[in-house]
Each structure stands twice: as structure tokens, then as C-alpha cells.
Amino acid sequence: MHDLAFVFAGFFVGFVVGLTGVGGGSLMTPILIFFFGIKPYLAIGTDLLFACFTKAGGTLKMARSGIVNWRIVLTLCAGSIPASLVTLWVLHALGPADAQVQKAMTTTLGVALLLTAAATLYKSIRGKSTPRNISAENMAAAERPRHWSLPLLFGAFIGTLVTLTSVGAGAIGVTVLMLLYPLLPLQRIVAADIAYAVPLTLVAGLGHAGLGSVDWPLLAKLLIGSLPGIWLGSHLMLKTSDRVIRGLLSLLLAYAGTKLLAL
């Protein structure tokens, strides 16, 4: 019975990701902790590889469409990958199953979910104002950040946050990239956010696997459900009110974040 429940959870998260574009970590990790009683360190480690596999498919599709800006992706990775490795080293030194480490994980996860809720609400209100298309001569200017160091610093922050909580490279990432690259079309911002999350979650997920923080059978069940869920959600995306869904989702994430902070 539990096996079917895990498959359904994967389907639900995949469906929401396909429908709204919100990162799966902000939903999957709280579901594993609250509904299935999975230890936080196992939920986070398993969800990192879950996110890697699910976002890899989206990256390939966007890369074929030519909308992934690889220079932005590499700049973000230059900040996020080293930060993830440092965070993994600290977790290895302290032990991910340590009570104080798990408390730090749940507290950081709670804060990350509250930030994600705010970012999701912001996207539902302001996301439509980002230009959809831009002329070729203006693309070079649009690809320049407000300051060269900001993508590196943002990447380092997200790398640490994702490695600790599996949350951060979705709604938070898109919202900050909208501020760093205000002239870049929204579809290219989303594509860059999804693309750089793949190597980040792979490095962080494999690091957690080395610490014994990945439940491989659980990961397989979640992926079995998520793939058809993403397909269905992406097909229904154009027929559903984006603002209503994101508004309700932000309330759900805020509730989960508040509960985690109260643990």
C-alpha cells in the first residue's frame, strides 16, 4: 500500500511541477517528512536526485529549442557547485543523522519554504510583466547581469540552500534571476534556472548518497509516478489559471514552512 502511495506522491508533485513550473523540492520534501514520516536527512537526499532526474528531461527539451543560455548556467554553477561541495564536507564532518544537524535542516527548510511561498506569489503577480521576446541586437545586453559578481554570489547561496534542504532552485531561483536579468525573456530565465539545477542537484544528491542519505527504492517509486505527472501537468498548463494555482500553492508552502519551523 505504501508503494502505491509513494508513486501517487511522485505523480502529484510531477503534475504540479508540470502545471506551474514550481520546483519539486518545495513540495516533495515536506510530503515525505509530514505524510510518510521519512527522516529529514533521507527526505532531502532522496529528493535531490529526484529533482535531478525530473529536471534533466526538461533541460533536454529546452536545449533542443535553443532557449538555454549556457553562459548564465555556467556562471551560476561556478558559484553553486563549490558551495554545495563545502556544505557536503560540513555535513560529512558533523554527520547528517545528528539531532542538531537534522534540526538545522528542518529550520533551514522551513525558512526556504517561506521564501519559496513569497517568490511563488511574486511570480503569480509580476511574472507576466517580463518580456516574452527580445530583438537579437538587444540580447547581449539582456544577458548581462546588474553586476558580474551577483550571479556567483546567488549561485553560492542557492548551492548551500539546495544541499541543506533540496529547496531553492525553483521559484526562488526564477524570482532572483528576474531581478538579476530584468531584460531577459521569462522563458529563457526559466530555462537557465532549470538547466543549472541539474548539475547542482546531481552533485548534492550524489554527495548525500555517499553519506547514506538516499533511499534508492523510494527514489524509484517517486520517479515512476512523476514522469506521467509532469506530462499531464504540462499539457493542462495552458488551460488553467496560472495566478490562481500559484496563489494557492504559495499558501500551502507557507503553511508547510511554518510547521517545519515549529518542529
N, C-alpha and C positions, 0 to 999 in steps of 0.2 A: 504493500500500500504506500509506504514511504517512497518507493522508487517512482511511482506514478506522480506523487506529489512534487518530487524534485523536477521531473520532466515538465509538469504543468507550470512550476515556478519559472523554469527556463523559458517556456513558451510565453508566459505573461511578460517577463522582462524584455524578451526579444520583441514582442508585439509593441510594447511601449516605446522601446528604442526606435523601431521602425516607424512608428507613428509620429513621434515628437523629436527624435534626434537627441534626447537626453541620455547621458552616459549611463550604462547599465549598472556600474558600481554603486551609484547613489540609490539604486533600488535593490539589487541582488544582495549586497552585504547586509543591510538591515533585515531583509526577509530571512536570510539564513540564520541570523542571530536571534531574532524575535520569534519567528514561526517554527523553526526547526531546532532551536537550542544549540546551534553549532558554536563552538568556542570562537571568540573574535579573531584570534590569530589564524585559525583554519579557514574561517569565512573569508577573510581578507586575502590570504594567499591563494585560495581556490578561485576567488572572483577575479584576481589579476590575470590569470591565464584564460579564464572565461572571456574577459574583456579583450584580450589579445586576439583570440581566435575569431570572435564575432566582428571585431573592427578590421581585421585583416581583409575579410571579404569586401567590406565597404571601401577600403582603401584601393583594392584592385579595380573595383568598378569605377571609382573616381579617377584613378590614374589613367585608365583607358579613355576616359572622357577628356583628359588633358586639363583638369581644373586643380590639380595638386601643385602647389608652389613648393618645390623641393628645397629652395634656398631658405624659406621660412621654417620648413620642417627641420632641416639640419641645424639651423640656429637654435631652435627650441631644444632639440636633442643635445646640443653642446652644453646646455645648462642642466637639463633634466637627468640625463644618464649618469654623469658623475655624482649628482646629488642623490640619486637612487642608490648608487653603489656605496656611498658613505653611510646612508641610512641603513642599508642592509648590514654593513660592518658593525654599526652600533647595535642593531638587533641581535646579531650573532654574539657580540660580546656580552649582552645582557640576558639573552635567552627570550624568544618570543612568547613562551608559555609562562614567563614570570608574571606574578599577580600585578606588580606595579607597571610592567610593560603593557599588559592587557588593559589595565585601567587607563594608561596614557593613550592606547589605541582607541578605546571606546570614546574617550573625551575628545580626542582629535577628530574622530569620525563624526561625532555629534556636531562639532563646530563646522566641519566640512559640509555636512548635510544642510545646516542652516545657511551657509554661504551658497550652496547649490540651489536651495529654495529661493533665495533672493535673486540669484543670477537667472534662474528659470523664469521668475516673474518679470524681471527686467527684459529678458528676451521676448516674452509674450507681448510686452508693451512697446518696446523700442526696436525689436528685431526687424520690423518691416521697413524702417527708415533707412537701412543700409542699402546702397545702390546695388541693383542686380547685375548691371553691365557697365563696362568702362572701356573707353577707346584705347587702342593699342599704344598710342603715344603717351597716354597718362598712366599706363600700367606700371612703368618703372617707378614713378613717384608713389603710386599706391602701395607698392611692395616695400617701401622704406618705412620703418617704424618711427615713432616720435623721437626716440633716441636709440642708438645702436645697442646700448647695454640693457635696455628694458626686456627684450625677448630672452636674453641669457638669464637675467635675474628671475623673470617669471618662470622660465623653464626649470630653474633650480628649486623654486618654491613648489611648483606642481610636482616635480620629481620626488621631493621629500614627502609631500602630502599623499600622493598616489601610493608610494611604497608603504607608508604607515597605515593608510585607510582604504586603498583601492578606489577612492573618490577624488575627483578634481579635474580630470582631463575631459570632462563633458561640458556641462552648462557653464561651469566656472571658466574653463578654458576658452570657450567661444566668446563669452562676455568680455574677458580681458583682451582677447585678440581684436575684438571690435573696437576697443579703446586704443590699442597699440597701432592698429592699421585701419583708421577710420574711413579711408577711401577705397579699401578693398571690398569687392562684392561679397555678399554674405555666403554664397555657395563656396567661394574659394577659402573663406575663413573656416567654415565647417570642414572642408576637405583637408586643410592643413591641420586642424585640431585632431581629426580622426587619424590622419596619417602618422603624426608624431607620437600618438598614444600607443601605436602598435609596438615599436621597439622599446618604449618605456615600460609598458605592461609586460612585455616579454622578459626584459632584464629583471624587473622587480619580481615577476612571477617565478622565474627560474631561481632567483635568489631565495625566495620563500620556500621553493621546493627543496633547495639544499638545506634549509633549516628545518625541514619536516613539516612545513605549514601548508601543504597542498593535499587535499583529499582527491585522489585521481578518479576513483569510481564515481564520486559525487560530481566531479567536473564533466565526466562523460554524459551523465544523465541530464545535466543542465544544458549541455550543448545540443543534445538530441531534441530538446524542446525549443531551444532558442532559434534554430535555423528556420523552421516553418513560421515561427512567431514574427521574426524580422521580415520575412517575405510578405506575410499577410498585412502587417502594420504599414510597411512601405507602400503597399497597393491601396490602402484605405486613407493614406495621408492627405490626399487631395480632396477627399470627400468629408473631412472632419474639421471642425473649428479649432484651429491651432491655438488661439488665445484661451479658449475655454479649457482645453486639455492641459495646457501649461499652467494656467492659474490653479486648477485643481491639484495638479502634480506638485506645485510649489507648496501648497498647504500640507500635502501628505509628507513631503520631505521635511518640512519644518516640524511636523509632529514627531517623526522618527528621530530627528536630531535632538529635540527636547527630551525625548525618552532616554536616549543614549547618555545625555549629559546628567540625567537623574540617576543613572545606574550606580 
